[in-house]
Amino acid sequence: IASILSLGAAAHAADDMCFEKAQNQSQLTACAADALKRQDQELNRLYQQMQDRLKGNADTRRLLTDSQRKWIAFRNAECAFTTVRTAGGSINAMNTNNCLAELTRNRVTELQNHLACGKGADEQTAQECALPR
């Protein structure tokens, strides 16, 4: 888990460096888009690991798929709402991508927690996890 957290911190630091070096709105928007892309890649990697752990458990896989689709709809709607005041402005794309990246970063943490659930725990505690060990 420590290595996972350090990877997240490194990506966040890379995002910070990009924003610090940006000279104009276009570059800031590109930084935000890159940050979102990295978070989406990590999200997709973890989601695939969860799908793989659920092979042979079609019902739970369907629940995971439904949960993820609904989370994506929530994320997109939340960021549209959050950035409504900048809609049509040059800063809107950056604000939207920053919002999407932050919510995706939070979801990455949730999926990491699901994947780690029950490791090193007794059988009863492991039974409380959505994913098998």
Salt bridges, closest charged atoms under 4 A:
ASP15 OD1 - ARG38 NH2 1.91
ASP15 OD2 - ARG105 NH2 3.30
ASP40 OD1 - ARG75 NH1 3.20
GLU42 OE2 - ARG45 NH2 2.69
ASP52 OD1 - LYS55 NZ 3.56
ASP59 OD1 - ARG62 NH2 2.46
ASP66 OD2 - LYS70 NZ 3.10
GLU102 OE1 - ARG105 NH1 2.57
GLU110 OE1 - ARG107 NH1 3.04
GLU123 OE1 - ARG133 NH2 2.84
